Amino acid sequence: MGQLIVIVAMLALLWLLLIRPARRRQVAQQELLSGIEVGDEILTAGGVYGHIRKIRDDELIVEVAPDVELRVARRAIAAVIPPQDEFDGEDVLDGELIDDDSASGRDADGRNRG
């Protein structure tokens, strides 16, 4: 009888630590994939950012740069990037107002400084 209790306890522990979290992740990924729409900004599992232009059965057409489109498997979508509020191109760093170019180490033409 004691061995049966140990086996049941081990199975319950296995379910709590492995199976249940894996199912939650799977459900969350399915919800993410079912909620994507044309125009959404996405991140692929390979680290490529882009905007969805067309949705087909199991693949997406993603624009990664102007006039550059990739065909991506739906299951390769890692995240949907939430839309950011519009801003004027300036950020605050340590209490000082800076523009995006100076924060990135680039000059006004987009070239690296130094």
C-alpha contacts under 8 A as a table, 3 or more apart, distances in Angstrom:
res1	aa1	res2	aa2	distance
1	M	4	L	5.28
1	M	5	I	6.59
2	G	5	I	5.22
2	G	6	V	6.41
3	Q	6	V	5.08
3	Q	7	I	6.24
4	L	7	I	5.11
4	L	8	V	6.15
5	I	8	V	5.15
5	I	9	A	6.03
6	V	9	A	5.05
6	V	10	M	6.11
7	I	10	M	5.08
7	I	11	L	6.21
8	V	11	L	5.12
8	V	12	A	6.13
9	A	12	A	5.06
9	A	13	L	6.13
10	M	13	L	5.06
10	M	14	L	6.09
11	L	14	L	4.98
11	L	15	W	6.15
12	A	15	W	5.10
12	A	16	L	6.19
13	L	16	L	5.08
13	L	17	L	6.04
14	L	17	L	5.34
14	L	18	L	5.65
14	L	19	I	6.93
15	W	18	L	5.58
15	W	19	I	4.85
15	W	20	R	5.91
16	L	19	I	6.51
16	L	20	R	5.65
16	L	21	P	7.54
17	L	20	R	6.76
17	L	21	P	6.86
18	L	21	P	5.93
18	L	22	A	6.29
19	I	22	A	5.23
19	I	23	R	6.21
20	R	23	R	5.23
20	R	24	R	6.34
21	P	24	R	5.03
21	P	25	R	6.27
22	A	25	R	5.17
22	A	26	Q	6.17
23	R	26	Q	4.96
23	R	27	V	6.11
24	R	27	V	5.18
24	R	28	A	6.12
25	R	28	A	5.06
25	R	29	Q	6.13
26	Q	29	Q	5.14
26	Q	30	Q	6.21
27	V	30	Q	5.08
27	V	31	E	6.18
28	A	31	E	5.13
28	A	32	L	6.17
29	Q	32	L	4.98
29	Q	33	L	6.20
30	Q	33	L	5.15
30	Q	34	S	6.06
31	E	34	S	5.14
31	E	35	G	6.09
32	L	35	G	5.32
32	L	36	I	6.63
32	L	79	A	7.47
32	L	80	V	7.47
33	L	36	I	5.66
33	L	74	R	7.05
33	L	75	R	7.47
33	L	77	I	7.37
36	I	40	D	6.68
36	I	80	V	7.51
37	E	40	D	5.77
37	E	52	I	7.17
37	E	55	I	7.63
38	V	51	H	7.74
38	V	52	I	5.04
38	V	53	R	5.39
38	V	54	K	6.06
38	V	55	I	6.86
39	G	51	H	5.68
39	G	52	I	5.10
39	G	53	R	6.11
40	D	51	H	5.55
40	D	52	I	5.62
40	D	80	V	6.90
40	D	81	I	7.41
41	E	49	Y	7.10
41	E	50	G	5.57
41	E	51	H	4.37
41	E	52	I	6.51
41	E	80	V	5.97
41	E	81	I	5.33
41	E	82	P	7.39
41	E	83	P	7.71
42	I	49	Y	5.69
42	I	50	G	5.57
42	I	51	H	6.14
42	I	52	I	7.33
42	I	77	I	6.90
42	I	78	A	7.59
42	I	79	A	5.73
42	I	80	V	4.41
42	I	81	I	5.41
43	L	46	G	8.00
43	L	47	G	6.05
43	L	48	V	5.60
43	L	49	Y	4.61
43	L	50	G	6.73
43	L	77	I	6.15
43	L	78	A	5.66
43	L	79	A	5.17
43	L	80	V	6.29
43	L	81	I	6.99
44	T	47	G	5.27
44	T	48	V	5.25
44	T	49	Y	6.56
44	T	76	A	5.55
44	T	77	I	4.42
44	T	78	A	4.99
44	T	79	A	6.89
45	A	48	V	7.47
45	A	76	A	5.37
45	A	77	I	5.87
45	A	78	A	4.96
46	G	76	A	7.78
48	V	64	V	7.56
49	Y	64	V	6.31
50	G	62	V	5.73
50	G	63	E	5.32
50	G	64	V	4.32
50	G	65	A	7.47
51	H	62	V	5.40
51	H	63	E	5.21
51	H	64	V	6.60
52	I	55	I	7.38
52	I	60	L	6.77
52	I	61	I	6.02
52	I	62	V	4.51
52	I	63	E	6.33
53	R	60	L	7.56
53	R	61	I	5.54
53	R	62	V	5.60
53	R	63	E	6.45
54	K	60	L	5.78
54	K	61	I	4.98
54	K	62	V	7.23
55	I	59	E	6.44
55	I	60	L	4.69
55	I	61	I	6.46
56	R	59	E	5.29
56	R	60	L	5.87
58	D	73	A	6.07
58	D	74	R	5.39
58	D	75	R	7.84
59	E	71	R	6.64
59	E	72	V	5.49
59	E	73	A	4.36
59	E	74	R	4.89
60	L	71	R	5.71
60	L	72	V	5.18
60	L	73	A	6.25
60	L	74	R	6.14
61	I	69	E	6.30
61	I	70	L	5.61
61	I	71	R	4.71
61	I	72	V	6.30
62	V	69	E	5.32
62	V	70	L	5.14
62	V	71	R	6.35
62	V	72	V	6.93
63	E	66	P	7.04
63	E	67	D	7.17
63	E	68	V	5.65
63	E	69	E	4.26
63	E	70	L	6.34
64	V	68	V	5.88
64	V	69	E	6.04
64	V	70	L	7.20
65	A	68	V	5.08
65	A	69	E	7.34
72	V	76	A	6.86
73	A	76	A	5.41
73	A	77	I	7.60
74	R	77	I	5.92
77	I	80	V	7.75
87	F	90	E	7.24
89	G	99	D	6.15
89	G	100	D	6.13
90	E	97	L	6.80
90	E	98	I	5.74
90	E	99	D	4.33
90	E	100	D	5.96
91	D	97	L	5.90
91	D	98	I	5.45
91	D	99	D	5.98
91	D	100	D	6.84
92	V	95	G	5.83
92	V	96	E	5.40
92	V	97	L	4.54
92	V	98	I	5.88
93	L	96	E	5.31
93	L	97	L	6.44
93	L	98	I	6.71
98	I	102	S	6.69
98	I	103	A	6.85
99	D	102	S	5.71
99	D	103	A	6.56
100	D	103	A	5.20
100	D	104	S	6.28
101	D	104	S	5.26
101	D	105	G	6.33
101	D	106	R	5.14
101	D	107	D	6.04
101	D	108	A	6.47
101	D	110	G	7.27
102	S	105	G	5.29
102	S	106	R	6.02
102	S	107	D	6.86
103	A	106	R	7.70
105	G	112	N	6.10
105	G	113	R	5.90
106	R	109	D	7.62
106	R	110	G	5.38
106	R	111	R	5.29
106	R	112	N	4.46
106	R	113	R	5.35
107	D	110	G	5.42
107	D	111	R	5.64
107	D	112	N	6.43
107	D	113	R	6.16
108	A	111	R	7.53
